[in-house]
Amino acid sequence: MKAFSMLSSGFVSRSKRSYLFLVCLAACCASGLRLDAQILTREDLQRETSAYEAASGSVKPPQMPAVEAGRIWLRLGILYQDAGRFGQSKMAYEHAMRLLTVVPISRPDLADGIDRLERSTWRPGI
């Protein structure tokens, strides 16, 4: 019986925390606070694309590690793809790959870049 009461009290405290988390999440969403989850409008997409284009112009390997520069170009490729600018997307992915293959290599970023580049060149029926 004692074990059951300890188990149920742990469950109640976890459920209170879950409930509190859901209430906070609902309050954030109701107040219009974006949780940095996604781009909602074309204006948001254009604003973020412009910011990354500006950042990509200032990234040079001596001033910034190649891995960080590669991540910027990878994100720019994603934004171009979301905007339907597929040619620019492919070029951004290719540039990201050149940067992400410089030592020290970040394997997760490199794998993500390879996957995105491969999907950007994929054509049905080929």
LINGI-V850973 format. One record per backbone hydrogen bond with DSSP energy under -1.0 kcal/mol. CO is the residue of the C=O (numbers start at 1). NH is the residue of the N-H. E is the energy in kcal/mol with one decimal. If there is no record, write none. Layout:
CO_NH_E, CO_NH_E
//
This chain:
1_5_-2.0, 2_6_-2.1, 3_7_-2.4, 4_8_-2.8, 5_9_-2.0, 6_10_-1.8, 7_11_-2.0, 8_12_-2.3, 9_13_-2.1, 10_14_-2.1, 11_15_-2.6, 12_16_-2.1, 13_17_-2.0, 14_18_-2.5, 15_19_-2.3, 16_20_-2.6, 17_21_-2.5, 18_22_-2.4, 19_23_-2.3, 20_24_-2.4, 21_25_-2.5, 22_26_-2.5, 23_27_-2.2, 24_28_-2.3, 25_29_-2.3, 26_30_-2.5, 27_31_-1.8, 28_33_-1.9, 29_32_-1.1, 41_45_-2.1, 42_46_-2.9, 43_47_-2.7, 44_48_-2.6, 45_49_-2.6, 46_50_-2.6, 47_51_-2.0, 48_52_-2.3, 49_53_-2.6, 50_54_-2.3, 51_55_-2.2, 52_56_-2.6, 53_57_-1.4, 60_63_-1.2, 60_64_-2.2, 65_69_-2.2, 66_70_-2.7, 67_71_-2.0, 68_72_-1.8, 69_73_-2.2, 70_74_-2.4, 71_75_-2.4, 72_76_-2.2, 73_77_-2.1, 74_78_-1.8, 75_79_-2.3, 76_80_-2.6, 77_81_-2.3, 78_82_-2.5, 79_83_-1.7, 80_85_-2.8, 81_84_-1.4, 84_86_-1.2, 85_89_-2.0, 86_90_-2.5, 87_91_-2.0, 88_92_-2.4, 89_93_-2.6, 90_94_-2.4, 91_95_-2.3, 92_96_-2.5, 93_97_-2.4, 94_98_-1.9, 95_99_-1.9, 96_100_-2.9, 99_102_-1.3, 106_110_-2.7, 107_111_-2.8, 108_112_-2.2, 109_113_-2.6, 110_114_-2.6, 111_115_-2.4, 112_116_-2.6, 113_117_-2.6, 114_118_-2.5, 115_119_-2.4, 116_120_-1.8, 117_121_-1.1, 123_126_-1.5
//
